[in-house]
Amino acid sequence: MEESDHHENDHRMLSYKKLSKNYSAEAVTCSIYLLNKSPTFSVKNLVPEEAWSGTKTGVTYLIVFGSVTFAHV
């Protein structure tokens, strides 16, 4: 994926959730993280993270981008 595609993805994510451009870095980070958790043609039957780490990964902990969350300290 090209760098311009990442900027397009973060713009879509920000506008959909009605967030300011101050959250651009978080949107790009989220987009790249999700790409690494998604199947690709370059790695058969694995997602990139599984191919790199050698361990099975899950996505049950993911939440919608822009959701209100709380940190337990």
Secondary structure, 3 states (H helix, E strand, C coil): CCHHHHHHHHHHHHHHCCCCHHHHHHHHHHHHHHHHCCCCCCCCCCCHHHHHHCCCCCCCCCCCCCCCCCCCC
